[in-house]
Amino acid sequence: MLIAQLTDLHLRPRGLPALRVVETATMVRRAVARVLALDPRPDAVVITGDIADTPDPREYELARDLLSPLPMPVYAVPGNHDSSEALRTAFADAAWAHQSAAGSLQFAVDVGPVRLVGLDTNVPDETHGFLGAERLDFARNALAAAPDRPTLMALHHPPIPSGMKDMDAIGLRDADALAALVRANPQVGLVVAGHVHRPYVAPFGGAVGIVAPSVCHQTVLNLSGRGKPLFAFEPPAFLLHAWSAETGFISHTIYVEDAAGPYDYSRASGVLWPD
């Protein structure tokens, strides 16, 4: 069972770049093509926020257009650049977009043997994330409904720190409450997020917490605490989360752009590769 995680699309109206120089529409189109080229293809795609950049309704229209070639179910949670209600409107034809109350977009769906729980961490007009009692109750009920089903939880704001001062200041403010919920539900094996625009991994509530790189621009790594946040065109990528009864969850980084190769290991090295 495979779930692809794309994040931080930051789409602008057609013809307009994000941050003056990032051609996000082109980069998202390439990411979708890379998903389609995977063999086997994912069973589902989850987008962990910042689909739009402003948000402008035209950005969500563009998102639907760019994502339309994907034949598998596509799910999404809002980020700080999104509007929860605008995102719900954009996916109005999808039943999962109507599971939560007004002002939030949350869902719990089964993708084969795995339960996918999407949480809304959006705080209008703020960059940090917050769940609060109502959203946590939704998550609690979603987990209680399937206590024996392996679960992947998806949200935008990371509940795990990156070590980068400025990014951690705009993370999930009530991460401790979510960690307690995850710890009480050991079927949650993986908690995934976006927002930071670079990948990192840390334990979270007894599960694995993992933050995905953006399919567009990346944040420059800064562990010194000095200077201001910068972005760069490091390779765009997304994550592919695999689950099986034998291994549990395994996550792979998939780079969007083509690289030199592939080459045959045994032909290149002279070492016979075992059958």
C-alpha positions in Angstrom: 0.0 0.0 0.0 1.5 3.4 -1.1 0.6 6.9 -0.2 2.4 9.8 -1.9 2.8 13.0 0.1 3.2 16.3 -1.8 3.4 19.5 0.1 3.8 23.3 -0.2 2.7 23.9 -3.8 2.2 27.7 -3.4 0.3 28.1 -6.6 -0.4 31.5 -7.9 -2.9 32.5 -10.7 -1.7 31.4 -14.1 1.4 33.2 -15.3 2.4 34.5 -11.9 5.4 33.2 -9.9 5.5 32.8 -6.2 8.0 34.9 -4.3 8.7 36.7 -7.5 10.9 33.9 -9.0 9.3 30.5 -8.2 7.4 29.0 -11.2 5.2 26.9 -9.0 2.7 25.8 -11.6 5.5 24.3 -13.8 7.1 22.6 -10.8 3.8 21.1 -9.6 3.1 19.9 -13.1 6.4 18.1 -13.1 5.7 16.6 -9.7 2.4 15.2 -10.9 4.2 13.7 -13.9 6.7 12.0 -11.5 3.9 10.5 -9.4 2.4 9.1 -12.6 5.7 7.6 -13.6 6.0 5.6 -10.4 5.7 1.8 -10.7 3.7 0.8 -8.9 1.6 4.0 -8.7 0.5 5.2 -5.3 -2.9 4.1 -4.0 -3.6 7.7 -2.9 -2.0 11.2 -2.7 -2.2 13.4 0.3 -1.2 17.1 0.1 -0.1 18.6 3.4 -1.0 22.2 2.9 -0.1 25.5 1.3 -1.8 24.5 -2.0 -2.5 28.1 -2.7 -0.2 31.0 -2.0 -2.5 33.9 -1.2 -5.3 32.2 -1.4 -7.1 33.4 -4.5 -9.9 31.2 -5.9 -8.0 31.1 -9.2 -5.1 29.3 -7.4 -7.4 26.5 -6.3 -8.9 26.3 -9.8 -5.3 25.9 -11.1 -4.6 23.3 -8.4 -7.6 21.2 -9.5 -6.5 21.4 -13.1 -2.8 20.4 -12.4 -3.9 17.5 -10.1 -6.6 16.3 -12.5 -4.3 13.8 -14.3 -3.9 11.8 -11.1 -6.2 8.7 -11.3 -6.0 7.8 -7.6 -7.8 9.6 -4.8 -6.3 13.0 -3.8 -6.8 14.3 -0.2 -5.6 17.6 1.2 -5.3 19.5 4.5 -4.9 23.3 4.6 -1.7 25.2 5.4 -1.2 28.7 6.7 -1.3 30.1 3.2 -4.7 28.4 2.6 -8.3 29.0 3.6 -10.0 26.0 5.0 -13.3 27.0 3.5 -11.8 27.9 0.1 -10.1 24.5 0.1 -13.3 22.8 0.9 -15.0 24.6 -2.0 -12.2 23.6 -4.3 -12.8 19.9 -3.4 -16.6 20.2 -3.0 -17.2 17.1 -5.1 -15.2 14.9 -2.6 -17.0 13.4 0.3 -13.9 13.6 2.5 -14.0 17.4 2.3 -17.3 17.5 4.2 -16.5 15.4 7.3 -15.7 18.3 9.6 -17.5 21.4 10.8 -17.3 24.8 9.2 -14.0 26.5 9.7 -12.0 23.3 9.6 -11.2 20.7 6.9 -10.4 17.4 8.5 -11.0 13.8 7.4 -10.6 10.2 8.2 -10.5 7.7 5.3 -9.3 4.2 4.7 -6.8 3.6 2.0 -6.6 -0.2 1.7 -5.5 -1.5 5.2 -4.4 2.0 6.3 -6.4 4.7 8.0 -5.4 8.2 6.8 -6.4 11.0 9.2 -6.0 14.6 8.0 -5.9 17.4 10.5 -6.5 21.1 10.0 -3.8 23.3 11.8 -4.8 26.5 10.0 -5.1 29.7 12.1 -6.6 32.4 10.0 -4.2 35.3 9.3 -1.4 33.6 11.3 1.7 31.6 10.2 1.8 29.2 13.2 -0.5 26.2 13.6 -3.0 25.3 16.3 -5.4 22.4 16.6 -7.5 23.2 19.7 -10.1 21.0 21.5 -12.6 20.6 18.7 -10.1 19.4 16.1 -8.3 17.2 18.6 -11.7 15.6 19.4 -12.2 14.9 15.7 -8.8 13.1 15.7 -9.6 11.2 18.9 -12.9 10.0 17.5 -11.3 9.0 14.2 -8.7 6.9 16.0 -11.2 5.3 18.3 -13.3 4.2 15.3 -10.5 2.0 14.1 -8.1 1.1 17.0 -6.6 -1.9 15.2 -6.0 -0.2 11.8 -2.5 1.1 11.1 -2.8 4.9 10.8 -1.0 7.7 9.0 -1.8 11.2 10.4 -1.2 14.2 8.1 -1.1 17.9 8.9 0.6 21.0 7.7 2.4 22.4 10.7 5.1 20.1 12.0 4.6 18.9 15.6 8.3 18.1 15.7 11.0 20.8 15.9 13.5 21.3 13.1 16.2 23.1 15.1 15.8 26.1 12.9 14.7 28.9 15.2 12.5 30.9 12.8 10.7 27.9 11.4 10.1 26.4 14.8 8.5 29.6 16.0 5.8 29.1 13.4 5.2 25.4 14.1 2.3 23.7 15.8 1.7 25.4 19.1 -0.2 22.6 20.8 2.1 19.8 19.7 2.1 18.3 23.2 -1.6 17.7 23.2 -1.3 15.9 19.8 1.6 13.9 21.1 -0.4 12.7 24.1 -3.2 11.6 21.7 -0.8 9.7 19.5 0.9 8.1 22.5 -2.6 6.8 23.6 -3.2 5.3 20.2 -0.3 3.1 19.2 -1.9 2.3 15.9 -0.6 5.6 14.7 2.7 4.7 13.1 3.5 7.8 11.1 2.8 11.5 11.5 3.6 13.6 8.4 3.7 17.3 7.8 5.0 20.0 5.5 5.5 23.8 6.1 9.2 23.9 6.6 10.2 23.2 3.0 12.9 20.7 3.8 12.9 17.1 5.1 13.7 15.9 8.6 12.6 13.1 10.9 12.2 12.8 14.7 10.2 10.6 17.1 6.8 11.9 18.1 4.4 10.4 20.7 5.8 7.0 20.2 5.4 7.2 16.4 7.7 8.5 13.7 7.4 12.1 12.7 8.5 13.1 9.3 8.4 16.5 7.4 8.4 16.5 3.6 10.4 18.7 1.3 8.4 21.0 -1.0 7.7 20.1 -4.6 8.9 23.6 -5.3 11.5 25.7 -3.4 13.3 24.6 -0.3 14.3 26.5 2.9 18.0 26.9 3.4 19.2 24.9 6.4 20.2 27.3 9.2 21.0 25.8 12.6 23.0 28.8 13.8 20.0 30.8 14.9 21.5 33.8 13.1 20.2 35.7 10.0 16.8 35.4 8.5 15.1 32.5 6.7 16.2 32.1 3.1 15.0 29.8 0.3 16.8 28.2 -2.6 16.2 25.9 -5.6 17.5 22.7 -3.9 16.0 19.6 -5.7 12.2 19.5 -5.5 10.9 16.2 -4.0 8.0 14.5 -2.3 7.7 11.5 0.0 6.3 8.0 -0.7 5.0 6.2 2.3 4.7 2.4 2.0 3.0 0.1 4.4 2.9 -3.7 4.6 2.0 -6.1 7.4 5.6 -7.3 7.4 7.4 -3.9 7.7 4.9 -1.4 8.9 5.5 2.1 7.5 8.6 2.9 5.3 9.1 6.3 3.8 11.1 7.2 0.7 12.2 10.5 -0.8 11.3 10.8 -4.5 13.1 13.5 -6.4 11.0 15.2 -9.1 13.7 15.9 -11.7 15.5 13.3 -13.7 19.0 12.4 -12.8 21.8 10.7 -14.7 21.3 6.9 -14.9 20.1 4.4 -14.1 23.2 2.2 -14.3 23.6 -1.5 -13.6 25.5 -2.0 -10.4 27.2 -5.2 -11.5 28.2 -3.9 -14.9 29.6 -0.7 -13.4 31.5 -2.4 -10.6 32.4 -5.8 -12.0 30.7 -7.3 -8.9 28.2 -10.0 -9.6 24.8 -8.9 -8.1 23.1 -11.9 -6.4 19.9 -13.2 -8.0 
